[in-house]
């Protein structure tokens, strides 16, 4: 009788905790508001002051996001990049990435991320970059705290090289349609300070935004800027799109931190 009573009490306690947990999500928005996407078209400029070398290029990245039930979502990214440095060193990259995540748009996002990028350049063999890790976001009113922790594995002539990858960004929405951000990024044994901004343009049903991002390391400065076209529900604010639709893509950020293929060559890795 005592054992039976304990079992009933434990079951009721477990049920109570489960009910409390589920109650937190009653009426919560879905992880992804509906099938949506975006297309980025941007320009990238990199400066290596100590060597008097600079590089610039253009890229395009498309993303499609979809809900998986109420609490989960998935996103697919794919893109191309072409760049050239001041010495005539051309490089091209093509990549594909994927996100799988849990999200409550009023609270947080936690998910897994992976991508594959193939790079080619004049006079050197192709190289491959594989990234995998965990991404997370915390929503605190107009503030978003976002981070990533994982690894980059690079297939090079000298063999496979593995690098820890970490980043942290704090963003503030000055208005529902204007975001500023600052953070730190660690990739390929290079640490960079990062600042950025994005603003929704006041036309086209809130479907078009402009963005910019700058990275600063001991040896390089890079800036990218571009146009982002949003697909899906029209009229949504920038903060709503960021928290209800598609996470940020990471495909070509290896270029921003100074890991331009010429740097790999200088290190004897290619």
C-alpha positions in Angstrom: 0.0 0.0 0.0 2.8 2.4 0.9 4.7 1.6 -2.4 1.5 2.1 -4.3 0.8 5.4 -2.6 4.4 6.5 -3.4 4.1 5.5 -7.0 0.8 7.5 -7.4 2.4 10.5 -5.7 5.4 10.4 -8.0 3.2 10.0 -11.0 1.1 13.0 -10.0 4.2 15.0 -9.3 5.7 14.1 -12.7 2.4 14.9 -14.4 2.3 18.3 -12.6 5.8 19.1 -13.8 5.0 18.1 -17.3 1.8 20.1 -17.3 3.7 23.2 -16.0 6.3 22.7 -18.7 3.7 22.4 -21.5 1.8 25.3 -20.1 4.8 27.5 -20.8 4.2 26.9 -24.5 0.4 27.3 -24.6 -0.3 29.9 -27.2 3.3 30.2 -28.1 4.2 31.1 -31.7 5.4 28.3 -33.9 9.2 27.8 -34.3 8.9 28.9 -38.0 5.9 31.1 -39.0 5.5 29.3 -42.3 7.5 28.4 -45.4 9.8 31.4 -46.1 13.1 32.3 -47.6 15.7 35.0 -48.3 18.2 35.8 -51.0 21.4 37.7 -50.1 23.5 39.6 -52.8 26.6 41.2 -51.4 30.0 42.7 -51.8 33.1 41.7 -49.7 36.2 43.8 -49.3 39.3 42.5 -47.4 42.4 44.5 -46.5 45.8 43.1 -45.3 47.6 46.3 -44.2 51.0 44.7 -43.4 51.4 43.2 -46.8 49.7 45.9 -48.9 47.4 43.3 -50.3 43.7 43.7 -50.6 40.9 41.6 -52.0 37.3 42.0 -53.0 34.5 39.8 -54.3 30.8 39.2 -54.8 28.5 36.5 -53.4 25.0 35.3 -53.5 23.3 33.1 -50.9 19.8 31.7 -50.9 18.0 30.2 -47.8 14.7 28.3 -47.4 13.1 27.7 -44.0 10.2 25.5 -43.1 8.3 24.5 -39.9 8.6 20.9 -38.6 5.5 20.8 -36.4 5.0 23.6 -33.9 8.2 23.6 -32.0 10.9 22.7 -34.6 12.2 24.1 -37.9 14.8 23.5 -40.6 16.6 25.7 -43.0 18.7 25.0 -46.1 21.4 27.5 -47.3 23.3 27.4 -50.7 25.5 30.0 -52.3 28.4 31.0 -54.6 31.3 33.5 -54.0 33.9 34.9 -56.4 36.9 37.0 -55.2 40.2 38.4 -56.4 43.1 40.0 -54.6 45.3 42.9 -55.7 47.9 40.4 -57.0 45.5 38.8 -59.4 44.9 35.8 -57.2 41.4 34.5 -58.0 39.3 32.3 -55.8 35.8 30.8 -56.0 33.6 29.0 -53.4 30.4 27.1 -53.5 28.6 25.9 -50.4 25.6 24.3 -48.9 24.5 24.3 -45.2 21.6 23.2 -43.0 20.0 24.1 -39.7 17.7 22.0 -37.5 16.4 23.8 -34.4 13.9 24.2 -31.6 12.6 27.7 -31.1 10.1 29.7 -29.1 10.1 33.1 -30.9 9.4 34.8 -27.6 12.2 33.1 -25.7 15.1 31.4 -27.5 16.4 29.1 -30.2 18.7 26.1 -29.9 19.8 24.0 -32.8 22.4 22.1 -34.8 24.2 23.5 -37.8 26.5 22.0 -40.5 27.9 23.2 -43.8 30.2 22.2 -46.6 32.1 24.7 -48.7 34.4 23.9 -51.6 37.0 26.5 -52.5 39.3 26.8 -55.6 42.0 29.3 -56.5 44.6 30.0 -59.2 47.5 27.7 -59.0 46.5 25.7 -55.9 44.5 22.5 -55.4 40.8 22.8 -54.3 40.2 22.8 -50.6 37.1 21.8 -48.6 35.7 23.2 -45.4 33.3 21.2 -43.2 31.7 23.0 -40.2 29.4 21.5 -37.6 28.3 22.7 -34.2 25.5 24.1 -32.1 23.8 27.5 -32.5 21.7 29.3 -29.9 19.8 32.6 -29.5 18.2 34.2 -26.4 15.6 36.9 -26.9 15.4 39.6 -24.2 13.0 42.3 -25.4 14.8 44.3 -28.0 18.1 42.5 -27.3 19.2 39.2 -28.9 22.2 37.3 -27.7 23.4 34.7 -30.2 26.3 32.3 -30.2 27.8 29.3 -32.0 30.2 26.6 -30.8 31.7 23.9 -33.1 34.6 23.0 -35.4 35.9 23.7 -38.9 37.6 20.8 -40.6 39.6 21.9 -43.6 40.9 19.4 -46.2 44.3 20.7 -47.4 47.3 19.4 -49.4 49.2 19.1 -46.1 46.4 17.0 -44.6 43.3 17.7 -42.6 43.4 20.6 -40.2 40.7 21.1 -37.5 40.0 24.5 -35.9 37.7 25.4 -33.1 34.9 27.8 -34.1 33.2 30.1 -31.6 31.3 33.3 -31.9 29.1 35.5 -29.8 27.0 38.5 -30.9 24.8 40.9 -29.0 22.2 42.7 -31.1 19.9 45.6 -30.3 16.8 46.6 -32.3 16.7 50.4 -32.2 13.3 50.1 -33.8 11.4 47.0 -35.1 13.1 47.5 -38.4 16.7 48.6 -37.5 19.2 46.3 -35.8 22.8 47.1 -34.7 25.2 44.4 -33.4 28.6 43.8 -32.0 30.5 40.6 -31.0 33.6 38.4 -31.2 34.4 35.6 -33.6 37.1 32.9 -33.3 37.8 30.8 -36.4 40.9 29.2 -38.1 43.0 30.3 -35.1 42.1 34.0 -35.9 40.1 36.1 -33.4 38.1 39.0 -34.8 35.9 41.8 -33.4 32.6 42.1 -35.3 30.2 45.0 -35.8 27.1 45.0 -38.0 23.7 46.6 -38.8 20.6 45.8 -40.8 17.7 48.0 -41.8 14.4 47.2 -43.5 13.6 49.5 -46.4 10.3 51.3 -46.0 8.8 49.9 -49.2 8.1 46.6 -50.9 5.9 45.4 -48.0 8.9 45.1 -45.7 10.5 42.5 -47.9 13.8 44.1 -48.6 16.6 45.1 -46.2 20.2 46.4 -46.4 22.9 45.0 -44.2 26.6 45.4 -43.4 29.2 43.6 -41.3 32.8 44.4 -40.5 35.5 42.2 -39.0 38.7 43.4 -37.4 41.7 41.2 -36.6 45.4 42.0 -35.9 46.2 41.5 -39.6 43.0 42.2 -41.6 40.0 44.3 -41.9 37.0 43.1 -43.9 33.7 44.6 -44.7 30.7 43.1 -46.5 27.5 44.8 -47.4 24.5 43.7 -49.4 20.8 43.6 -50.2 18.6 40.9 -48.6 15.2 40.0 -50.2 12.8 38.2 -47.9 10.2 35.8 -49.1 7.1 34.7 -47.2 4.5 36.6 -45.2 4.6 40.3 -46.4 4.6 43.2 -44.0 6.6 41.6 -41.2 9.1 43.7 -39.2 12.8 42.9 -39.2 12.7 41.7 -35.6 9.8 39.4 -36.4 11.5 38.0 -39.4 14.7 37.3 -37.4 12.9 35.6 -34.6 10.0 33.8 -36.5 11.5 32.9 -39.9 15.1 32.2 -40.9 18.4 32.0 -38.8 21.6 33.6 -40.1 23.6 31.7 -42.7 27.4 31.2 -42.1 28.6 29.8 -45.5 31.3 32.3 -46.5 32.3 33.9 -43.2 35.7 32.1 -43.5 36.6 34.9 -45.9 35.6 37.7 -43.5 38.1 36.6 -40.7 41.1 36.8 -43.0 41.2 33.1 -44.0 41.4 34.1 -47.7 43.1 31.3 -49.6 46.3 33.4 -49.9 46.6 33.2 -46.1 46.5 29.4 -46.3 49.2 29.5 -48.9 51.4 31.8 -46.7 51.0 29.4 -43.8 52.1 26.5 -46.0 48.8 24.7 -45.7 48.0 24.8 -49.4 
